[in-house]
Amino acid sequence: MLVLSRRVGESVVVGDDVTITILEVRGDVVRVGIDAPRSVKVQRAELLAEIEDTNRAAASPSDDTVANLSEALKKHTD
């Protein structure tokens, strides 16, 4: 991992077309601006973790869900 110190107004360039600029620092909060093409996905890490958890839960149905679906199929075929 590359670790850098930056001041307000300073930037870091990633690749050829992504620029990350420090916009403001207030206490322990840093505002960051990211300039990237629309084709580059930029997401907050906590949102990615939440999506991953949701997808994992959807891919692994609970035993109750399986039992309910089984019952519904039995009723439908009778």
Order of alpha helices (4+ residues) and beta strands (2+ residues): beta-beta-beta-alpha-alpha
